[in-house]
């Protein structure tokens, strides 16, 4: 989070609080002019991000929130889960190779026919 104002030395800064879905304070800053932090959400749900300007000076606050997911071992795909996908990929690879081979054959056949000289007898 960052601010777009030049503060005088007596500006107290911005107060910032993150609250969990149960109403517990997860993170809190008092009088900050810019900071970075991260936290791991213990529970899914709506987290509140509250900014408080203790004085009446107008402020512009910008912040960025990245929500990620770190899978646990139980959520990770195992090799046996990927086997059917690998089989399908191999089948697609073979089918694609077949299409490419057919295209090469048709191009060569077309070139051969274009380069052959055909004579048609004419009746006089």
N, C-alpha and C positions, 0 to 999 in steps of 0.2 A: 504494500500500500504506500501511496506517496501523496504529497500535497503540492498544489500549484499556487502557493502564496508565500510571500516573503514575510516572515514573522519578525516582530520586534523581540527583544530579549525578554519581555515580560509575557509573551504569549505562552499559555500553559500547554499547548499541543492538543492533540485529539485523543480521546479515550476510545478504546475498541474492545469489544467483547464478543466471543463466540459461545453460543449456548447450544447444548445438545437437545435432542427431541424430548428428553425427560425434564429439561429445564436446568440442568447442571452447567456451570461455567466451565468450558473446555479450555479456553485461552482468554487472557485478559492483558491489555496494555493500557497504561495511564500516561497521558502527556506525551505521546509519540509524534514525531514528525515524519516517520517513515520506518518501516520494519518489514522483515520477512520471517515467516514461521511456517511450520508444518505440524500436523497432528494426525493421528490415526483414529478414525471414528470407531468407537467401540460398538455402536449400534447403528443400524440403518434408520433413515428418517430425515426429517427436515431440521437442519441446523440453521440457527439465526446468527447473522453477522450484523452487529449494531455499532454504529459510529456516533460518538457524542462530541459536540463542540461546546465546551463549557463557557465560551464567551460568544458574543453576538457577531464577531467578525465573520463575514461570509468565507466559506471554504469550498474548494473543489477537491474531492477525494477520489482517487482512482485505485482500484484494486483488481487483482486477478485471482480466481479460484480455479484450481485444477482438481478434479475429482478422479482418482485412479482406483484401480482394483488390483490388489496383490493376491493372486490365487493361493490358496493353501494346498497342501499335498493331496487332499481329498478331491479338489476341483481339477487337478491336472489330468490331462489325457495320458493314458498308459499306452504302451506299444500295441497291445491287443486291440485297443480302440482305434488305432490308426491303420491297422492291417487292411480293413475293407477299403479305406480311402486310398491306400497305396496300390491296391489291386485295381481300383477304378482308374487311377492315374496311369498305371502301366497299360491298361486296355485302351485308354485315350491316346497314349503315346503310339501304340501299335496302329490304331485306326488312322491317326494323323500321318504316320509313315506310309501307310497304304495309299492315302490320298496324294501325298507328295510323289510317290512312285508312279501312280497313275497319271498325274500331271506331267511328269517327265516323259513318260511313254507317249502321251498325246502330243506333246510339243515336238518330240523327235519324229513321230509319224507325220505330223503336219509339215514339218520341214522337209522330210523325205518326199512327200507328195508334191510339194511346191517346186522342188528341185528336179523332179523327173520330167522328162520331155515325152509327151504323149503325141503320137502321130495318128491322126484320123484319116483314113483313106477318103479321098474325094472322088466323086464320080464325075467324069468329064462328059 
